[in-house]
């Protein structure tokens, strides 16, 4: 089976406010954990590539399995620090595309032309 592409947000604030948002950690971590259990590889992409902020509220709901994955250097680098940009991705290399949640996605997922090319 091919890998699965996980799409994450780059948005750090709710619109034009100072309220922090970003990726809801469990939305990615729980999915990736299940993929790993099945031996399915994953790659991570975000609209701008690079850094993916965490919604600070999501950390309240972290359990042991989420924390275990979150603490791995591979997850930190590939899912949170150095995500791929859409230009670096060939959708044909993937069996599925998973759009991770969080409030930040309301600002960068719907109208991002680069993400639209992945569909």
LOMIKE-348331 format. One record per residue (C-alpha): x, y, z; residue number from 1. Coordinates in Angstrom, 3 decimals. Example, Ala and Ser with C-alpha at 12.3 -4.5 7.8 and 13.67 -1.06 7.14 Angstrom:
BEGIN
px / py / pz / num
12.300 / -4.500 / 7.800 / 1
13.670 / -1.060 / 7.140 / 2
***
This chain:
BEGIN
px / py / pz / num
0.000 / 0.000 / 0.000 / 1
1.114 / 3.527 / -0.734 / 2
1.546 / 6.092 / 2.014 / 3
-1.112 / 8.460 / 3.334 / 4
-0.659 / 12.226 / 3.138 / 5
-1.632 / 14.171 / 6.262 / 6
-2.564 / 17.816 / 5.635 / 7
-2.070 / 20.258 / 8.529 / 8
-2.589 / 23.985 / 9.087 / 9
-0.029 / 26.801 / 9.253 / 10
-2.450 / 29.270 / 10.897 / 11
-1.396 / 30.565 / 14.326 / 12
-4.330 / 32.879 / 15.206 / 13
-8.103 / 32.982 / 14.846 / 14
-8.474 / 35.347 / 11.900 / 15
-7.384 / 38.864 / 12.807 / 16
-7.406 / 38.235 / 16.566 / 17
-4.593 / 37.567 / 19.024 / 18
-6.194 / 34.265 / 20.078 / 19
-3.829 / 31.362 / 19.389 / 20
-4.907 / 28.378 / 17.316 / 21
-3.306 / 25.799 / 15.066 / 22
-3.324 / 22.037 / 14.679 / 23
-5.410 / 20.053 / 17.152 / 24
-2.632 / 17.626 / 18.100 / 25
-4.878 / 14.611 / 18.643 / 26
-6.352 / 14.974 / 15.149 / 27
-2.994 / 14.115 / 13.646 / 28
-1.412 / 12.001 / 16.373 / 29
-4.303 / 9.575 / 16.813 / 30
-4.584 / 9.077 / 13.053 / 31
-0.835 / 8.583 / 12.605 / 32
-0.774 / 6.136 / 15.505 / 33
-3.424 / 4.010 / 13.788 / 34
-1.569 / 4.154 / 10.466 / 35
1.645 / 3.041 / 12.156 / 36
-0.139 / 0.109 / 13.800 / 37
-1.139 / -1.025 / 10.301 / 38
2.336 / -0.477 / 8.850 / 39
1.168 / 2.395 / 6.644 / 40
3.630 / 5.247 / 6.153 / 41
2.618 / 8.880 / 6.323 / 42
3.965 / 12.170 / 5.058 / 43
2.938 / 15.627 / 6.266 / 44
2.111 / 18.692 / 4.192 / 45
0.840 / 22.162 / 5.028 / 46
-0.211 / 25.050 / 2.773 / 47
3.083 / 26.913 / 3.271 / 48
5.230 / 23.948 / 4.234 / 49
7.479 / 24.136 / 7.268 / 50
6.212 / 25.018 / 10.739 / 51
2.836 / 23.835 / 12.015 / 52
1.628 / 25.522 / 15.226 / 53
-0.258 / 23.586 / 17.884 / 54
-3.549 / 24.844 / 19.227 / 55
-2.668 / 25.313 / 22.899 / 56
-6.158 / 24.150 / 23.897 / 57
-5.486 / 20.749 / 22.305 / 58
-2.784 / 19.978 / 24.842 / 59
-5.442 / 19.705 / 27.555 / 60
-6.738 / 16.563 / 25.824 / 61
-3.426 / 14.770 / 25.289 / 62
-3.314 / 11.201 / 26.559 / 63
-0.381 / 8.793 / 26.865 / 64
-0.592 / 7.526 / 23.274 / 65
-0.691 / 11.036 / 21.821 / 66
2.204 / 12.124 / 24.029 / 67
4.281 / 9.088 / 23.058 / 68
4.045 / 9.996 / 19.366 / 69
4.411 / 13.735 / 20.007 / 70
7.708 / 13.169 / 21.812 / 71
9.361 / 11.287 / 18.936 / 72
11.949 / 13.289 / 16.981 / 73
10.552 / 11.988 / 13.668 / 74
7.047 / 13.279 / 14.406 / 75
8.336 / 16.591 / 15.713 / 76
10.456 / 17.214 / 12.631 / 77
8.211 / 15.898 / 9.860 / 78
4.791 / 16.837 / 11.296 / 79
5.516 / 20.066 / 13.155 / 80
8.793 / 21.674 / 12.044 / 81
9.460 / 20.725 / 8.430 / 82
6.202 / 19.741 / 6.744 / 83
6.304 / 19.436 / 2.990 / 84
4.873 / 22.192 / 0.843 / 85
2.204 / 21.250 / -1.717 / 86
4.731 / 21.836 / -4.519 / 87
6.852 / 19.011 / -3.084 / 88
3.976 / 16.512 / -3.178 / 89
2.786 / 14.231 / -5.964 / 90
-0.763 / 13.135 / -5.024 / 91
-0.305 / 9.948 / -7.071 / 92
2.221 / 8.764 / -4.465 / 93
-0.542 / 8.391 / -1.874 / 94
-3.467 / 6.044 / -1.284 / 95
-5.359 / 8.672 / 0.665 / 96
-5.202 / 12.258 / 1.845 / 97
-6.218 / 12.976 / 5.438 / 98
-7.094 / 16.546 / 6.435 / 99
-6.237 / 17.003 / 10.117 / 100
-8.481 / 19.199 / 12.212 / 101
-8.124 / 22.210 / 14.400 / 102
-9.590 / 25.674 / 14.157 / 103
-6.714 / 27.016 / 12.068 / 104
-7.878 / 25.028 / 9.054 / 105
-10.882 / 27.339 / 8.692 / 106
-8.495 / 30.010 / 7.401 / 107
-6.027 / 28.166 / 5.235 / 108
-7.724 / 25.016 / 3.918 / 109
-10.813 / 26.300 / 2.051 / 110
-9.245 / 28.758 / -0.386 / 111
-5.619 / 27.666 / -0.623 / 112
-4.887 / 27.117 / -4.320 / 113
-1.885 / 24.900 / -3.584 / 114
-3.946 / 22.520 / -1.442 / 115
-6.633 / 22.393 / -4.133 / 116
-4.059 / 20.825 / -6.476 / 117
-3.718 / 17.870 / -4.103 / 118
-7.349 / 16.828 / -4.473 / 119
***
